[in-house]
């Protein structure tokens, strides 16, 4: 059902947003976009926190392409729609398909799906000789054992079309493969496609992992900021934090920039925002891990904005509407985020809070995610859902950010509830 939203002058372009994502992770994007665009939200549930930023909303199953398409055409029948946007991994394909049907700027839907399906990504990159790990697609543990023997241990085992490191683990031996295969094969991510062969076995690359958020216009890739990923809870790959800067040396490295361009060209990505993950392996040139057809998660674009002044929401909206994005660098700082967890599985939360007096001035946000009564676990049982809080910091140097995050983590107070009270 379509519902009107706040009254406005109607002078700003109308942008359809498909799903807003979680409040505490994505509000900064919607807030910024609403200052220059009229936003109509298509989502599965009625808006709550989103309402002040909207001119209207439609409630349909936002993963059903035909329902979303019908809703978008109904909106377009009443007034001119200038763009369609989504930063939700499970809805980026729908957004591209709807934009294409409306004749609006977009990367072709099949290329967006090529990014979602990691096997299609790997195959397209291999066809063009883009540096990446050796890989094999498998459907059961026996095939995985054969593939790992051919690639050579250790290997990375991951779901074909998940996100946020769900189901990803490092496997060092046939015995570990037998134990860990089910973690990837049975990963449950909402709206993940169902494949007969649903697991990738990949060469393990040592060295740090980085992410690059880029804007792509007319097939030309312009990277905006680099995030250095922090990983915890081995052998799993839980993303426990990120450090982002606009002035990262990689952004001036010709080989790195060429690789980004070659990657997007091979995948057929022509318009929009991407979040590319690469490994800086010790064996030489960086290699591509994956390309996501959306803004980075885990507050990475927020960190890029804090570090540089570049506004990711406005840039993504501009490109979706066929406008030249304004990329204004106002500062050259470092910003970082750290996610905080409990120590034990099935911890029942009584309270979570920060000792605000102990937070250093570099701390930008100290946000509680868990609520009283929640039952949370650290990885691997609790991945994104296991986070009880996060903190962000902004400073001139990486070391200053890290010290501030250490202090903020020490200032977190988690009180556990006796499990007998919940029975």
Protein Blocks (a to p, Z undefined) as FASTA:
>chain_A
ZZdddddehlaccdddehjbjfklmmmmmmmmmmmpccddddfbdcfklmmmpgbdcddd
fkbmklmmmmmmmmmmmpccfbdcdfbfklmmmmmmmmmmnopacddfklmmmmmmmmlm
mmmmmmnopacddddddfbfklmmmmmmmnopadddddfklgehioiacdfbfklmmmmm
mmmmmoccehiacdfblcdcddddedjddddddddeehiacdfbdcddddehiabfcdfb
dcddfklfklmgmklmmmmmmmmmmnopabdcddddddddfklpaddfbdcdbddehhlm
mmmmmmnopafklmmmmmmnopacddddfbdcdddddddddfbehiacfbdcddfklpcf
klmbdcdfbdghiacdddfklmmlmpgbdcddddfbfklmmmmmmmmmmmpccddddfkl
mZZ
